[in-house]
Amino acid sequence: MQTRAVVVKRDESGNRLFVLHESFVCPSLDDHSVAVKVKACGLSLLDTKILEEFNMVSKKEQPFGREISGIVTNVGSAVTRVSIGDEVAGILPLNSASAGCANFCVMSEYDLARKPEKVDHIDAAGCIGDVVKAYTALHYQARVCSGETVLILNGASASGVMAIQLAHIWGVKVLATASSEEEVIYLQSANPPIANVIDLRNTKKSLVDICMDETGGLGIDCVIDNGVLHQDASVRELGDLSALNGKMSLPTKHDVISCLAVAGTWITSLQDLQLDPPDSQLLFLKGASVSFLFEYSWVLSRDILADIMEKLSSSVIRPVIHHTVSLEDACDTLQHQFSEHKVGKIVVRM
């Protein structure tokens, strides 16, 4: 089966290019796979270096798009979980030969769940991947409990918004950072309200001092980062973070560790995180830990996906869709606008 699909290529300089392939070939249907007519696909960038190192994808051309919602058009002979005509939402695995940002895709029946009728395709595709990421961080890695405190860096991002909502459901006190007026306004209007929206542009009080004030000096039980600052030698010597201009949306590694409570957990999505001996010693003295967040390593169960759909249907979680684009405009959005996007999710509408 051929379809129109967005693929990722590399130019001669190694730069990433997004191209709309007019005749992309989907993998054939096997016993446990289904064909889905894609109605919406959430846009999320993925570092493909890991995939290339493990020969999981072609270095020349890679299918793009993982988080989809659509309608089942064909099923394999052994498929029992869904039927033709069912509306579904799911996540394509990293080694999938299908592109989610396409008119059609082929995926395993175990990588999707039925979409409730009252949930829009845009909403389903716009949050399913971010909720799985938040589940992985908060439930499986940090194992947060009611009454604990979590700090979510860049809380207005698509994944940050979902983590905030899940934390509220589980009775966790939430602090979130912002680094632009748009982010601050969105987070301050959140319902239920966030305990403290920390505007990183305001340097009158440090991130560590704010976190300690909010926790009575005990520290944060869980910090979920969205990247951390790599300070150079001159900044360390001067102690002047203003030299970093617009990069203050990222805290330093030392600040993150200093915010942690005894036995706290720092959950990072940085695959190349390196800690200096003083930082390691501070972690040791706190009895704290670092957990690496790579949500695709979790073998997704259908129960997780089904729970997400149920929470969407009952409005327990509400996706924040910034705007939608057509398949024809997806490549231009990814190439030129996506890096500057801060609040909510962009979704491709088919």
VENLINHU-V954965 format. One record per residue. SS is DSSP state (hx for helix, st for strand, lp for the rest). NEAR is the number of other C-alpha atoms within 12 Angstrom. Layout:
# VENLINHU-V954965
ss;near
SS;NEAR
SS;NEAR
This chain:
# VENLINHU-V954965
ss;near
lp;19
st;20
st;29
st;29
st;39
st;42
st;37
st;33
st;26
st;19
lp;14
lp;9
lp;8
lp;12
lp;12
st;26
st;26
st;31
st;31
st;31
st;28
st;16
st;18
st;28
st;24
lp;30
lp;23
lp;22
lp;26
lp;19
lp;19
lp;24
st;34
st;43
st;43
st;47
st;37
st;44
st;35
st;44
st;49
st;52
lp;47
lp;35
lp;26
lp;24
lp;19
lp;25
hx;19
hx;20
hx;19
hx;18
hx;12
lp;13
lp;15
lp;19
lp;25
lp;23
lp;22
lp;19
st;27
st;38
st;41
lp;47
lp;45
lp;45
st;50
st;53
st;52
st;47
st;35
st;36
st;25
st;30
st;30
lp;25
lp;17
lp;18
lp;22
lp;17
lp;24
lp;32
lp;25
lp;24
lp;18
lp;26
st;33
st;46
st;54
st;51
st;51
lp;39
lp;33
lp;35
lp;27
lp;27
lp;29
lp;44
lp;45
lp;49
lp;53
st;47
lp;40
st;38
st;50
st;46
st;46
st;39
hx;39
hx;31
hx;38
st;45
st;40
st;38
lp;35
lp;28
lp;20
lp;18
lp;30
lp;28
hx;39
hx;38
hx;46
hx;51
hx;52
hx;48
hx;51
hx;53
hx;47
hx;43
hx;42
hx;41
hx;40
hx;41
hx;38
hx;35
hx;40
hx;45
hx;26
hx;25
hx;28
lp;34
lp;24
lp;35
lp;22
lp;19
lp;18
lp;30
st;41
st;50
st;51
st;51
lp;44
lp;42
lp;47
lp;44
st;40
hx;42
hx;42
hx;44
hx;43
hx;42
hx;47
hx;51
hx;43
hx;39
hx;42
hx;30
hx;25
lp;23
lp;20
lp;32
st;35
st;45
st;47
st;46
st;45
st;37
lp;31
lp;28
hx;20
hx;21
hx;32
hx;28
hx;20
hx;28
hx;38
hx;24
lp;16
lp;26
lp;18
lp;23
lp;20
lp;34
lp;29
st;32
st;37
st;39
st;33
lp;31
lp;27
lp;20
lp;19
lp;12
lp;15
lp;24
hx;40
hx;32
hx;23
hx;31
hx;38
hx;26
hx;19
hx;28
lp;26
lp;14
lp;18
lp;23
lp;35
st;44
st;44
st;46
st;54
st;50
lp;40
lp;34
lp;28
lp;31
st;26
lp;25
lp;25
lp;15
hx;12
hx;14
hx;17
hx;17
hx;11
hx;13
lp;14
lp;16
hx;27
hx;19
hx;17
hx;22
hx;12
hx;15
hx;20
hx;30
hx;34
lp;31
lp;39
st;32
hx;35
hx;28
hx;29
hx;44
hx;44
hx;38
hx;43
st;41
st;34
st;23
st;24
st;36
st;40
st;45
st;43
st;34
lp;28
lp;23
lp;18
lp;13
lp;23
lp;17
lp;21
lp;15
hx;12
hx;15
hx;23
hx;21
hx;17
hx;27
hx;29
hx;21
hx;18
hx;25
lp;19
lp;30
st;29
st;36
st;27
st;29
lp;33
lp;27
hx;30
hx;30
hx;16
lp;20
lp;20
lp;29
lp;20
hx;24
hx;18
hx;31
hx;37
hx;28
hx;27
hx;42
hx;41
hx;25
hx;28
hx;34
hx;23
lp;15
lp;19
lp;22
lp;33
lp;35
lp;43
lp;37
st;34
st;26
st;23
st;28
st;27
st;27
hx;37
hx;24
hx;24
hx;38
hx;30
hx;20
hx;28
hx;35
hx;23
hx;15
hx;16
hx;24
hx;15
hx;13
lp;26
lp;30
lp;32
st;34
st;38
st;38
st;44
st;45
st;34
lp;30
